[in-house]
Amino acid sequence: MYTGWRVPQPTVPETKTALPRQALEHFPRIDDTEHPVRWEFPSYLDNPNCRWLQALKEMYAMPIVFPASLSPEAGLMLHSLIRNLRPRVIVEVGTFCSISTHWMAAALQEMGSNGVIHSFDDFGPIHKGPWRDAEMLSGRMEWIQDRLARAGLLDRVIFHPGDSPTQLVAARDDLARAGGVQFAFIDGDHTIPGALQDFWAVEPVLNTGGYVLLHDTFPEQCGDHDGPRHIIDNLATVGAGLYECVELYLSPLNYGMALLRRIG
Ligand SMILES: C[S@@+](CC[C@H](N)C(=O)[O-])C[C@H]1O[C@@H](n2cnc3c(N)ncnc32)[C@H](O)[C@@H]1O
């Protein structure tokens, strides 16, 4: 055995602590860029032979989906996560206009998997708001079902209308019988109590080795949504299981994501 060299031991000062995210050398800030007013669908995704991509392209052109839906860049990352992590049972909290649902359902279809998405939302009215100059006052679930059908993805999704933590608890036995949840995308009520309730509602049926993806984790950039941040910062106490966590940056608006993996 070759013993002529040793791996140098890094010297880490005992007092070294993690930097706040704003102090990180690389932390894309919204004020570093001009705020977009719509999502741009990248031309490299504009494949006329792919039905679900064409469906997404149509939806991204609608003012209603900006800015609360995932950007195409973030959607592509979500799609890629599903294709790589290969969950069989997915929980989505916060369907909104179903942009994120499309990205995940398309991943299941492309993999030829019989995986399914349980999507939770109150499907209530969408009002005009900051950066959103459009509204949908009724019929959201029917509109979404029509959109998913056009994309050829409707059979991948089971909807759970109503208050998400209540509906999640009601669905828990079925989720457990299906083998538990391997991937939960939580993007619903972003208040601290709201995000905690969604997290705690799905937690008991999340497999060890399973993932939770939180959206809107940088409250100073995404409009004071402090629930997801609270979960990350208090992971050791809010998680009944044991979690590891990595934070992700998003483009073009860095609202942030965190990928949690249950390891205990
Ligand atoms: C930010 S949007 C989700 C965006 C979506 N994941 C996407 O990327 O396309 C949040 C959604 O959560 C829903 N929501 C918020 N609080 C809820 C609650 N307590 N129960 C059910 N749905 C809720 C809202 O109606 C909205 O549709």
The ligand as an SDF file (V2000), in Angstrom:
LIG
                    3D

 27 29  0  0  0  0  0  0  0  0999 V2000
  -47.7670   29.9240   -4.2910 C   0  0  0  0  0  0  0  0  0  0  0  0
  -49.2420   29.1300   -4.7560 S   0  0  0  0  0  0  0  0  0  0  0  0
  -48.6230   27.5640   -5.3230 C   0  0  0  0  0  0  0  0  0  0  0  0
  -47.8610   27.6450   -6.6290 C   0  0  0  0  0  0  0  0  0  0  0  0
  -47.6840   26.3190   -7.3250 C   0  0  0  0  0  0  0  0  0  0  0  0
  -47.0200   25.3460   -6.4600 N   0  0  0  0  0  0  0  0  0  0  0  0
  -46.8600   26.4670   -8.5860 C   0  0  0  0  0  0  0  0  0  0  0  0
  -45.6220   26.5510   -8.4890 O   0  0  0  0  0  0  0  0  0  0  0  0
  -47.4170   26.4970   -9.6690 O   0  0  0  0  0  0  0  0  0  0  0  0
  -49.9990   28.7520   -3.2230 C   0  0  0  0  0  0  0  0  0  0  0  0
  -51.3400   28.0220   -3.3100 C   0  0  0  0  0  0  0  0  0  0  0  0
  -51.6600   27.5360   -2.0040 O   0  0  0  0  0  0  0  0  0  0  0  0
  -53.0550   27.6780   -1.7890 C   0  0  0  0  0  0  0  0  0  0  0  0
  -53.2800   27.7050   -0.3320 N   0  0  0  0  0  0  0  0  0  0  0  0
  -52.8270   28.6140    0.5600 C   0  0  0  0  0  0  0  0  0  0  0  0
  -53.2300   28.2830    1.8150 N   0  0  0  0  0  0  0  0  0  0  0  0
  -53.9600   27.1310    1.7090 C   0  0  0  0  0  0  0  0  0  0  0  0
  -54.6440   26.2860    2.6360 C   0  0  0  0  0  0  0  0  0  0  0  0
  -54.6400   26.5290    3.9420 N   0  0  0  0  0  0  0  0  0  0  0  0
  -55.2700   25.2050    2.1550 N   0  0  0  0  0  0  0  0  0  0  0  0
  -55.2790   24.9240    0.8340 C   0  0  0  0  0  0  0  0  0  0  0  0
  -54.6310   25.6720   -0.0900 N   0  0  0  0  0  0  0  0  0  0  0  0
  -53.9860   26.7620    0.3340 C   0  0  0  0  0  0  0  0  0  0  0  0
  -53.4200   28.9560   -2.5260 C   0  0  0  0  0  0  0  0  0  0  0  0
  -54.7970   28.9650   -2.8610 O   0  0  0  0  0  0  0  0  0  0  0  0
  -52.5140   28.8760   -3.7500 C   0  0  0  0  0  0  0  0  0  0  0  0
  -53.2180   28.2400   -4.8080 O   0  0  0  0  0  0  0  0  0  0  0  0
  1  2  1  0
  2  3  1  0
  2 10  1  0
  3  4  1  0
  4  5  1  0
  5  6  1  0
  5  7  1  0
  7  8  2  0
  7  9  1  0
 10 11  1  0
 11 12  1  0
 11 26  1  0
 12 13  1  0
 13 14  1  0
 13 24  1  0
 14 15  1  0
 14 23  1  0
 15 16  2  0
 16 17  1  0
 17 18  1  0
 17 23  2  0
 18 19  1  0
 18 20  2  0
 20 21  1  0
 21 22  2  0
 22 23  1  0
 24 25  1  0
 24 26  1  0
 26 27  1  0
M  CHG  2   2   1   9  -1
M  END
$$$$
